């Protein structure tokens, strides 16, 4: 059993160089993609990434916001799945808050590049796996 869900899962997320996000396609099937770590995190409830406006995933989240994210620690064979919704954010304020100069690698026109967009995941619940045991939890 986890003593402190927020601390345990937060540490797992912070230490990962890759996470996985999933969306639902028009036929109801999950689509999963590896992503760099979230660029912003508010506990384990809210996670933010930057991505391409033109991506298949943006179309899928706009059509169906149900989403899942997964982070795993291969060394110790533990992981966390968070279920919730993904929101596509286009407002300038959040783009400015999250923007880093290194993002020009992906968005040649900088912060105003039309292909630069933010996605915000809001967790509702999850499942943590460690030591050959799983535990469901609700995200407060």
N, C-alpha and C positions, 0 to 999 in steps of 0.2 A: 504494500500500500504506500502511496505517496503521502508524505507528511505535509508538504507544501506544494500543491499542484502548480501554482503560478511560478514559483522559484525553480522547480524541477524542469518544467516544460520550457520556461523562459531561457534557462541555461542551455538546454538542448538546442533550441532554435538559434541562439546567439553563436554557438560554436560550429554551426554547419556552414560549409561553403556552397552548398547546393540544397535547395528544397524542391518540392514537386507541387505543382498546382493542377487541379483537374476542373474541367468544365463539362457540360452536357451538350452533345451535338443535336442536330435537328431530328435525328432518329432515336434519341433517348439514350445513346451510348456515352459512357465517360471517355474523355480525352485528357491525357496526362502529359505534362511537359516539365522538364527540369528548368529551374530558374536560379539565378543568383540569389543570395539571401535578401530578405526584405530590406528596403532602404529606410524604413521607419517602422517602429513597433510600439504599440501601446499595450503593455502587458502581453498577455496571450490572446486577448480579445480582438485586437485590431492590428492588421499587418498591411503594409503598403509596398507595392512594387512599381517600377516603371516598365513600360513595354511599348510595342509598336501599335499605333492606332490601326494600321492595316492588317494586323494579325487575325488569323482565324479565331483565336480565343476571344478577342474583343467582340466579334459578332456573336459568338456563342453566349458570352456573359450578358450581352444586351438582350438576347432572346430568352435566356433562362439564367437568372443570377445564382442558382444553386451551385455551390462549389465545395471543394475539399482541398486541403493542403496537407502535405506530409513531410516530416523531417525525420531523418534517421541517423543514428550513430552506429556505423557498421562495426567499429572496433568492439563495442560492448553489446552489440546486438539489441539495441533498444530504439524505440521510435514513438512518434506521436502523430496521430491523424486528427485534424481539426475539421469539423463540418460547419458550414454556414453559408453566407452569401458573398458574392463578389460584386462590387459596384465600380462602374467605369467613371472616373473623375476627369473632367476636362477644364475645370476652372483654373485660372491663372495663379491664384493664391497658393493652392496646394502644389502646383508645378514649381513655383518659386521656392517654396519651403523644402521641397525634395531635391531640386536640381543640384547637380555636382558637375564641375567642369569636365570631369572624365567622361560624362555621358555623351560628349560630342563624338566619341567613337561610334555611337549608335545613331545619333541625331545630328547630322552635319550642320543643320541650320540653328543649332543651339536650342535654347528653351522654347523658342517660337516655332520650332520644326513641327509641321502638322502631323508628323508620324510619332511624336512624343506624347504619351498619355500615361495616366496613373490608374492603377487598379487598387481598390481597397477591399480587403477581406475582413469580414466581421464573423467571428466564431460564435457558435451557439453551444456546441458540445464537442466532445472528442473521445478518443480512445488512446491510452498510453500502454505501450508494451515494454516490459523489462523483466529479466530473470525468469523467462518462460511463463510469464503471467500477463494478462491484459486487465486493464481497469478502465471502465467508462467514467466520464465525468461531465459535468455541466460547467460551461464557462460563464462566470458571473459578470 
